[in-house]
């Protein structure tokens, strides 16, 4: 996937995004995540037993929305990514966790991602739509 410099900077500095997964009954499930964008891939950490993890394991197709809202709609901007998600194995989890801790120091102090209770997810973008760049 090709990103413009402005899109890449926007995604790499984003503090929150919204992840959409599909539940077994076909209904959408949408939750905020703390994203880490590196080398064209998106990562996030989460508790191992969350609905989003179960949904990804059953159906890896996801969508992630990043946006900046302002009352002056001439300055709205965002990126919607559609892609495939996968739960990472243990070694990759530790590497992603270290990088998430650097970007979001609050994780380690307030919501640690432990080997026993957490996982890291990698999303490979397949399509994107962006606006305001």
Protein Blocks (a to p, Z undefined) as FASTA:
>chain_A
ZZdfklmmmmmmpcbdcdddddfkopacddddddddeehiacddddfkbmklmmmmmomc
dcdddddddfblmlgccdddddddddddfklmmmmmmmmmmmmmmlmmmmccdfklpccd
ddddfbdcdehZZ
